[in-house]
Amino acid sequence: MDRKEPQFNNLGIGTGAHMLRREINLLNKRRWNFEDESIIISANLRLRQDGLPYSDQAEPSDPAVAVYFNLRFWRNGKEYSRHVVLSCDRWKKVGWNIHALVKDIEAQRGRERWGCTSIEQAFQGYLAIPERCGVLPWWEILGVKPEVAEADLKEAFRLLAKTHHPDVGGDRKKWDELQEAYEQALAKFRPAI
């Protein structure tokens, strides 16, 4: 891979990790210093006990960085959460790749502020692989194949709703899980924005 040197200043690994957490908190409409322990910054670095990388270590041969986190968004007044992953492998240093992720999230927050898109829409393409986040994929939750037709998907959800909807005695947590899986599944039938 032909990695580059950016036009922005080098951001130290420790400072960059703190800034990345800050941007994720702001994205999720939390205080900038909220302690979200579900955020995982993945790089070829040794980590401290709090999950952040030590800042005084040699640059690894592979400076790629990925960050896994739960994205919070609201639809019709209801809060939802979705596992997402962002990654950057363009720059020669880990700190630069972290800085690029910080700027990417900052830009996505700006798009929502300026009315261009919702956070949910902006991050649709960044869904994390469910198995890596300890969650079943939508097709397993709904009991269908990944290549299911839209009509079959809707029928499967309708049948599950008959037994899992809270109004018929179903468990609220299971119902929310089904709704989220259904939304993820429907996204594959929606036109790209």
C-alpha positions as CSV (number, residue, x, y, z in Angstrom):
1,M,0.0,0.0,0.0
2,D,1.3,3.5,-0.9
3,R,0.7,5.4,2.3
4,K,1.0,9.2,2.3
5,E,2.1,12.0,4.5
6,P,-0.8,14.4,5.3
7,Q,-0.9,18.1,5.2
8,F,-2.1,18.3,8.8
9,N,0.2,18.2,11.9
10,N,1.1,14.9,13.4
11,L,-1.2,14.1,16.3
12,G,0.3,12.0,19.1
13,I,-1.3,8.6,19.6
14,G,-2.5,9.3,23.2
15,T,-3.9,12.8,22.3
16,G,-5.5,11.4,19.2
17,A,-7.2,8.5,21.1
18,H,-8.7,11.0,23.5
19,M,-9.9,13.3,20.7
20,L,-11.4,10.3,18.9
21,R,-13.4,9.3,22.0
22,R,-14.4,12.9,22.4
23,E,-15.8,13.1,18.8
24,I,-17.7,9.8,19.3
25,N,-19.3,11.1,22.5
26,L,-20.3,14.3,20.7
27,L,-21.6,12.3,17.8
28,N,-23.7,10.3,20.3
29,K,-25.0,13.5,21.9
30,R,-23.1,12.9,25.1
31,R,-20.8,15.0,27.1
32,W,-17.3,15.2,25.5
33,N,-15.8,13.4,28.5
34,F,-18.4,10.7,28.8
35,E,-16.7,7.4,29.7
36,D,-18.0,5.0,27.0
37,E,-16.2,1.8,27.7
38,S,-17.7,0.1,24.6
39,I,-15.4,2.1,22.3
40,I,-12.6,-0.1,20.9
41,I,-9.6,1.5,19.1
42,S,-7.9,-1.2,17.2
43,A,-4.3,-0.7,16.1
44,N,-1.0,-2.6,16.3
45,L,-0.2,-1.0,19.6
46,R,0.0,-2.0,23.2
47,L,-3.1,-0.9,25.2
48,R,-3.4,0.5,28.7
49,Q,-5.9,-0.9,31.1
50,D,-8.5,1.7,30.0
51,G,-8.3,0.5,26.5
52,L,-6.4,3.5,25.1
53,P,-3.0,2.9,23.4
54,Y,0.2,3.9,25.2
55,S,1.5,7.0,23.6
56,D,5.2,6.3,24.1
57,Q,5.7,3.3,21.7
58,A,7.4,2.8,18.4
59,E,5.5,3.2,15.2
60,P,4.2,-0.3,14.1
61,S,4.9,-1.5,10.6
62,D,1.2,-1.4,9.9
63,P,-0.2,1.9,11.0
64,A,-3.9,1.1,10.2
65,V,-6.5,2.1,12.8
66,A,-10.1,1.0,13.2
67,V,-12.6,2.2,15.8
68,Y,-15.6,0.2,16.9
69,F,-18.4,1.9,18.7
70,N,-22.2,2.0,19.3
71,L,-23.8,4.7,17.3
72,R,-26.8,6.3,18.9
73,F,-29.5,7.9,16.7
74,W,-33.1,8.9,17.0
75,R,-36.0,8.1,14.7
76,N,-39.5,9.4,15.5
77,G,-38.5,10.3,19.0
78,K,-37.2,6.8,19.8
79,E,-33.5,6.1,20.5
80,Y,-31.7,3.3,18.6
81,S,-28.2,2.0,18.7
82,R,-26.1,0.3,16.0
83,H,-22.6,-1.2,16.0
84,V,-20.4,0.7,13.5
85,V,-16.7,0.6,12.6
86,L,-14.6,3.2,11.0
87,S,-11.1,2.6,9.7
88,C,-8.2,4.5,8.2
89,D,-5.1,3.1,6.5
90,R,-4.1,6.0,4.3
91,W,-1.3,7.6,6.3
92,K,2.2,6.5,7.4
93,K,1.7,6.9,11.1
94,V,-0.9,5.7,13.6
95,G,-1.4,9.2,15.0
96,W,-2.2,10.5,11.5
97,N,-4.8,7.7,10.9
98,I,-6.4,8.5,14.2
99,H,-6.5,12.2,13.4
100,A,-8.2,11.3,10.0
101,L,-10.9,9.4,11.9
102,V,-11.4,12.3,14.3
103,K,-11.9,14.7,11.3
104,D,-14.2,12.2,9.5
105,I,-16.5,12.0,12.6
106,E,-16.4,15.8,13.0
107,A,-17.4,16.1,9.3
108,Q,-20.3,13.7,9.7
109,R,-21.5,15.6,12.8
110,G,-21.4,18.8,10.6
111,R,-23.5,17.2,7.9
112,E,-26.2,16.6,10.4
113,R,-26.0,20.1,11.8
114,W,-26.2,21.6,8.4
115,G,-29.2,19.5,7.5
116,C,-27.6,17.4,4.8
117,T,-28.4,14.0,6.3
118,S,-29.2,12.3,9.5
119,I,-26.5,10.5,11.5
120,E,-28.3,7.2,10.8
121,Q,-28.0,7.8,7.0
122,A,-24.5,9.1,7.2
123,F,-23.2,5.9,9.0
124,Q,-25.3,3.4,7.0
125,G,-22.3,2.1,5.1
126,Y,-20.2,1.7,8.3
127,L,-22.1,-1.2,9.9
128,A,-19.8,-3.3,12.0
129,I,-19.7,-7.1,11.4
130,P,-22.2,-8.2,14.0
131,E,-20.3,-11.3,15.1
132,R,-17.3,-9.1,16.1
133,C,-19.5,-7.1,18.3
134,G,-21.2,-10.0,20.1
135,V,-24.5,-9.6,18.2
136,L,-26.2,-12.0,15.8
137,P,-26.5,-10.8,12.2
138,W,-30.0,-9.5,11.2
139,W,-30.7,-12.6,9.0
140,E,-30.2,-14.9,12.0
141,I,-32.4,-12.8,14.3
142,L,-35.2,-12.7,11.7
143,G,-34.7,-16.4,10.7
144,V,-34.1,-15.7,7.0
145,K,-31.2,-16.0,4.5
146,P,-29.0,-13.0,3.8
147,E,-30.2,-12.9,0.2
148,V,-33.9,-12.9,1.2
149,A,-36.4,-11.2,-1.1
150,E,-38.1,-8.1,0.3
151,A,-41.6,-9.6,0.3
152,D,-40.2,-12.7,2.2
153,L,-38.4,-10.5,4.6
154,K,-41.6,-8.5,5.4
155,E,-43.6,-11.8,5.9
156,A,-40.9,-13.2,8.2
157,F,-41.0,-10.0,10.3
158,R,-44.9,-10.0,10.4
159,L,-44.9,-13.6,11.7
160,L,-42.3,-12.9,14.4
161,A,-44.3,-9.8,15.4
162,K,-47.3,-11.9,16.2
163,T,-45.5,-13.6,19.0
164,H,-42.8,-11.1,20.1
165,H,-44.6,-7.8,20.1
166,P,-45.1,-6.4,23.6
167,D,-48.8,-5.9,23.0
168,V,-49.2,-9.7,22.7
169,G,-47.0,-10.5,25.7
170,G,-43.6,-10.5,24.0
171,D,-40.4,-9.4,25.6
172,R,-39.6,-5.7,25.0
173,K,-35.8,-6.3,24.6
174,K,-36.4,-9.1,22.1
175,W,-38.9,-6.9,20.2
176,D,-36.4,-4.0,20.0
177,E,-33.8,-6.5,18.8
178,L,-36.2,-7.7,16.1
179,Q,-37.0,-4.1,15.0
180,E,-33.4,-3.2,14.7
181,A,-32.6,-6.3,12.7
182,Y,-35.6,-5.5,10.4
183,E,-34.4,-2.0,9.9
184,Q,-30.9,-3.2,9.0
185,A,-32.4,-5.8,6.6
186,L,-34.7,-3.2,4.9
187,A,-31.6,-0.9,4.3
188,K,-30.5,-3.3,1.6
189,F,-33.7,-2.6,-0.4
190,R,-33.5,1.2,0.0
191,P,-31.7,3.3,-2.7
192,A,-28.3,4.6,-1.7
193,I,-28.3,8.2,-0.6
